[in-house]
Amino acid sequence: MGNQWSQMFPPTAQFTENNLRDLHDKVYIITGATSGIGFELASMLYQAGATVYIGGRTTASATAAISRIGSTSSPSSSSTTTSAGVLKPFAIDLSDLTTIKPAVQEFISAESRLDVLFNNAGVSLIPPGSKSAQGFELTMATNCLGPYLLTKLLYPWLTTTATESLAASVRVVWTSSLYVEQSPPADGLLNLQHLEDPPSDPAVTYVNSKLGNWYLACEFARGIPFLWEWSTDERLPLHVALNPGNLRTSLLRHAPFILRILVQPLLYAARQGAYTALFAGLSEEVTVERNGSYIIPWGRFHDHLPEKMLRGVKREDEGGVGRAQEFVQWCEKMTEPYC
């Protein structure tokens, strides 16, 4: 409970835009960057000189966000940056797997490197029965299947960049949630039967997807599906999961009105959540040894995850049940036709 309390009422962020060096040689992709955490994170990176791809469901929404960032941002006075970076649209609808490969192809035709992929976009508490373009339960499709396919398709560029960069500086950031600890399944495991027969409770589908994001971070940190072994090779991208924090963003737009009113006193500005992501993506404290870590607000390591949750990440020969491995295999099977 102490760790959950600390996540709900975090200490002041220690790694912020004021800690960024000049990022003119760096390239970042942020999904869900047209509002909320992604928008604030993009603004910080842009002000530090980076090339930032603004992920949005359409080119129009991404372009509108770019205009807003450009009109309100200027180089940070506390950094060595003398000019802002470059903002580019990245049109991708994670709930429609057919949009992901074209977005990646457009990116790789323009860029030779990718320093950090922020899998930030997500949906929450959507109406029961909602389906993706391919007929999957919409929350799982948007929060897990889409990011899995995007990460897999971008992996050659992440790996190439890692071979040319400082150890542990090339990363993939996966967005989980405090709900995986506050409202976990009774056994702490994602129920694989829910993947084929989704529950009607949107809170359960959301928690399942956020467990899935954590599973993906841990399995990719092992090298799955590329190496099939845990990797501390500094030439490979690092993977971390995070709870961004309890925030005033559009994520709760589908929640009941009374719930939105009740939680308001516990919510923070989106920029605070962006500090969690900034730490995960750029802090030098995230070393090779921290591959697969879980990060909490506003940029700290969570080293005391509940044991019943860790059972799902550990393989059977490690004393676990291998649920994360099974989940990745399901993601691979479902997305393979769209590679």
N, C-alpha and C positions, 0 to 999 in steps of 0.2 A: 504493500500500500504506500510505503514511503516513497518509492520510485515514481508511482503514479501521481502522488501529490506534488512531487518535484516537477513533473512534466506539466501539470496544470498551472503551477505557479513557479515558473523558472526564474533563475537568477539572470541578471543583465547579460546580454550577449557580449562576448569578448572578441569575437571575430566578425568584423563588419566591413563595409565599403572602405573604411579608413585604413584597413590593413592590406588593401589590394595594391600590387605593383602595377606597372604599365603592362597591359594585356594586348597590345597591338598585334602580337604574333600568335594569338590564341583564337580558336574557333569553338563555339558552343552551340548546342541545340537545346532549346527548352520547349517541351510540349506544354500546352495549356498556358501559353505566355500572353494571352490577350487580356488577362485580368488576374487579380489576386496575387498569389505567391509568385507565379511565373512572370507576371508583369513587373513586379518590384525587383525580382532577381535580374531580369533582363536589363532594367534601368541601371542597376549597379554595375553590371559587367560592361554595358555600353559606355558608361561614364569613365570606366577604367581603360577604354580603348579597344575592347574586344570586338570581334565579329560575332554577332549573335543572331541565330536563326529563331524567329518568332513563330512558334507552333500555334496554329489555329485551325479550326475546322475548314475554313475557306480562305482563299487568298485575300478576299475583301476584309475579313475580320483581322487577319494578321497585318495587313497594310494599315488598317485603321489604328491598331495598337502601335505600330511603328511611328505613325504620325504623332500620336499622343506622347510617346516616349521622347521623340525628337524635339517636341515643342517644350517639354518640361525639364529636360536633362541638360547638364553641362559637365565638363570634366571635373572630377573631384578635386577640391582645393587642397586636400590633405594627402594626395598621392603625387607621384612623379609624372602622371599623365598630363600631356599638354593639349591633347585633342581627343574628342570622343571617337568611338569606334564606328562600326558599320552594322546596320540592322537590315535583315533580309527576311522575307516571308517564307514560311515553311508550312504549306497547306497540307494538312493531314487530319483525317477523321479516324481516330483510333477505333471507333465502333464499326468501321467498314474496312475490312482487311484489304480490299482491292485498292485503296488509296495509298497504302503504305509504300509499296515498291516504287510507284512513280515518284513519290516525294523523295525517296532515297536516291533514285536515279538522277533526279534534278540536282540534289545536293552534291553528289559525287562528281557530276559534270562541272561543278563550279569550284569545288574545294579539294585540296590534297591532304587535309588533316582534319581531325576532330578530337578536341582535347577533353571535353566532358559532355556526355549526354545526360540531361536531366529529364527523367521520366516523371514529369510533374502532373500531367493532366489526369483527371479522374472525375467520376460521378458518384453520387451518394444518395441513398434513400429514394430512388426513382420509383415510379408507379409499378406495382407488381405486374408481372407478365410482359414487361417491356423487352423487346428483342433487338438484336443488332441486325445489320444488313444481311449477315449470313445466317441468321436465325439463332444465335447464341443468346443466353441471358445477357442483358445489356450491360449490367455492372461488371460482370466477369470479362466480357468482351472488351470493354473500354479500358478497364483498369489493369488487366493482365494479358489477354491475348494480343491486343494491339501493341503494347509496349514490348512484349516478348519478341514479336516479329520485327519490330523496328530495331531493337537492339541486335538481333541476329543479323539483319541485313547490313547494319552499319559496322559490324564487328571488324571486318577487314581494315576499315579506315581507323578505327580506334586502336587496333593492334599495331598498324604501321606507325601511327603517331607515337604510341608507347615506346617503340624501338628507337625513336629519335628524341625522346624526352627524358626529363629527370624521373627517377624511380618514383612510382606511386602518384604521379601528377595527372595521368590519364585515367578517367573514372567514368563509371555509370552510377547514377544516383536513382534509387527506387523509392517511391513514396508509399509508406505504410501509414499507420494511424495508431493513436493511443487506444482505440477501440479493441485492438487485438489483445490488449491486456485487461481492459475494463470489462469487456463483454465477450470473452472467448467462448468457443464451444466447450462443453463440459469436460472433454478430454484434452482440450487445447489443440486439437488437430482439425485441419480442413477436411470436411466430409466429402470424399470423392464422389459419392452418390449424388451430391448436390450439383455436380458438374453436368450430369445427364438429366437430372430431375430437380430443377432449381426450387428452393423453398419459396413460399409466398410472402414471407416476411422480408421486406427490403433491408432491414437492419442486419439480418443474417447473411444475405447476399453481399452486403457491403463488408462485413467482417471477413467473410470468406475471401473476398478479393484482396483485402489488405493483408491477410495471412499469405495469400498467393504472392503478393509483391515482395514480402519478406523472404518467402521460399525462393523466388527467382533470384534475389540478390545473393542469397547463400549458395545456391547451385551454380550460378554464373561465376561466383568467386572460386568455386572448386574447379572451374573450367568447363562446366556443363553448358552446352552439349559438345564442346569442342575438344576437351582434354580428358575428361572423366577422372581427373584426380585433383585434389586440393592443390592450388598453385600459389606459391609465394614468389614466382618469377617476376622480377621487376620489369620485364619487357612486355608484360600483359596488362590490360586495363584492370583497375581495382573496381570492386562493386561494394556499395554500402546501401543499406536501407535507412529510412528515417521516419520518425514521427515529427511532422513540421510544427505541431502545436495546435492549440485550439484558437481558431482564427475567424475573423469576420470576412468571409469570402462567399462566393456564389455556390460553394459546395453544399450548403444547407438549403438551397432554394426549393428543393422538393420536400423538405421536412415539414411536419405539421406546424401551423402558425404558432400554436401555444408553445411548442418546443423551441422554436426560434426565439420567442420572447424570453423564455425561462433561462436559456443558455447565454443570453447577451452579456450578463455581467462577468462571465467566465471567458469571454473571447478577447483576443488581441488583434491589433492591426496586422494586415497581411505582410507588411514589411518585416515584422518580427519573425514570421515563418520563413521569409526569404533568407534571414540570417542563418537559420538551421540548414537550409539548402546550400548556402554559400560556404558554410563550414564544411559540409559533406563533400562539396565539389572542389574546393580550392585550399582548404587549410593544410598546412604542412604537418599538422598533428596526425593526419590520416596517412599513416605509413604503410608499407608493404605488409607489416605484421598485423595491421588493422583491416586487412582484406576481409570482407564479409561482416563488418561491424554493423551495429544498430546505433543510430544517432538520435538524440532527443533534443528538445528545445533548450536554449537557442544556439546549439552547437556544443554538445557534450556526448561522450560515449556512454551507452547503456550496457553495463557489464553484468547485470543481474536479471536477465530475462527469466521468467518462470520456467522451471524445469519441465513442466508438462508441455510447454510450447517448444522447448529445445528438443524434445523427443521427436518432433516432426521433422526437424532439420537434420538430426543425426541419422546416419545409416544404421542398418541392423547390426553390422559388425562394430559399431561405435556405441551400442546400447540404446539405439533409437528404433524408429519404425520406418524410416525412409520415406515419409510422406512428401517431403519437398521434391525428392527425386521422381516420385510417381507423378506429381503435379507438373513438373517440367516435361516429362514424357507425354502427358496429355496435351500440353501447350504445343509441343512440337508436332504431334499428330494432327491437331486441329488447324494449325497454320501452314503446314508444309505445302498445301496446294497454292499458296499465295506468295511463295518465295520467288 
